[in-house]
Amino acid sequence: MQDSALRQSAEEGITEIAAIIPDKPGALIVNNARATVWGRELPGAAGLPLGAAFAALTLGFLADGEQQLFRAGRWFRLSGPRGHVLARTGSGLKLPL
């Protein structure tokens, strides 16, 4: 996966959450908005949660290169020269593996 695509997806998610959350939100509203956006599947990434792109961006793992994507069941590893992000899909039993 290209770093630029991950960066763009993360920035779009940040903008979406900012638009959802009111000026003085409660913790429940903030948590629900974050879970909705970051738990969504990243387009074209075989089930990788969008939150992995956000983590890679905020941890400084994205540059101008490419990340490798690995999967084992519900677990994903996004790996690049600057670091690794581990992510897991939802905990429900109805999710496809």
VEXPA-997301 format. One line per 4 residues: number of its first residue (from 1); their letters; for each residue x, y, z of C-alpha. Coordinates in nm, 2 decimals, m for minus. Each point is the difference from the previous one (the first is absolute). Layout:
NUM	A	X:Y:Z  ...
This chain:
1	MQDS	0.00:0.00:0.00  0.13:0.34:m0.09  0.08:0.24:0.29  m0.18:0.28:m0.19
5	ALRQ	m0.33:m0.20:m0.02  0.02:m0.09:0.37  0.08:0.37:0.09  m0.30:0.12:m0.21
9	SAEE	m0.24:m0.26:0.16  0.12:0.10:0.35  m0.04:0.37:m0.07  m0.35:m0.06:m0.14
13	GITE	m0.09:m0.19:0.32  0.13:0.28:0.22  m0.21:0.25:m0.19  m0.31:m0.23:0.02
17	IAAI	0.03:m0.04:0.38  0.05:0.38:0.04  m0.32:0.06:m0.19  m0.20:m0.26:0.21
21	IPDK	0.10:0.11:0.35  m0.18:0.31:0.14  0.17:0.28:0.19  m0.05:m0.15:0.35
25	PGAL	m0.03:m0.37:m0.05  m0.03:m0.26:0.26  0.24:m0.30:0.01  m0.27:m0.23:m0.14
29	IVNN	m0.05:0.22:m0.31  0.38:0.02:m0.06  0.06:m0.37:0.05  m0.29:m0.09:m0.23
33	ARAT	0.12:0.23:m0.27  0.35:m0.13:0.02  m0.11:m0.37:0.00  m0.23:0.06:m0.30
37	VWGR	0.27:0.17:m0.22  0.32:m0.19:0.11  m0.17:m0.34:0.01  m0.11:0.03:m0.37
41	ELPG	0.18:m0.20:m0.26  0.27:0.19:m0.19  m0.10:m0.01:m0.37  0.21:m0.24:m0.20
45	AAGL	0.18:m0.14:0.30  m0.16:m0.35:0.04  m0.17:0.09:0.33  0.26:0.21:0.17
49	PLGA	m0.17:0.24:0.24  0.04:0.37:m0.08  0.14:0.06:0.34  0.32:m0.17:m0.11
53	AFAA	0.06:0.28:m0.25  m0.07:0.26:0.28  0.25:m0.18:0.23  0.27:m0.01:m0.27
57	LTLG	m0.05:0.37:m0.07  0.00:0.12:0.36  0.30:m0.22:0.09  0.20:0.15:m0.29
61	FLAD	0.04:m0.33:m0.19  m0.12:0.14:m0.33  0.25:0.16:m0.24  0.00:m0.02:m0.37
65	GEQQ	0.04:m0.38:m0.03  m0.22:m0.30:0.03  m0.12:m0.21:0.29  m0.03:m0.38:m0.02
69	LFRA	m0.33:m0.15:0.13  m0.01:m0.34:0.17  m0.30:m0.18:0.14  m0.06:m0.30:0.23
73	GRWF	m0.37:m0.05:0.07  m0.14:0.32:0.15  0.35:0.15:0.06  0.18:0.23:m0.24
77	RLSG	0.35:0.14:0.00  0.09:0.30:m0.21  0.38:0.01:m0.03  0.23:0.26:m0.14
81	PRGH	0.36:0.13:0.06  m0.11:0.23:0.28  m0.20:m0.25:0.20  m0.29:m0.24:0.03
85	VLAR	m0.37:0.04:0.08  m0.21:m0.30:0.13  m0.37:0.01:m0.03  m0.29:m0.24:0.04
89	TGSG	m0.34:0.00:m0.15  m0.31:0.00:0.23  m0.04:m0.26:0.27  m0.34:m0.13:m0.11
93	LKLP	m0.03:m0.36:m0.11  m0.19:0.09:m0.32  0.29:0.17:m0.17  0.16:m0.17:m0.30
97	L	0.35:m0.12:0.05
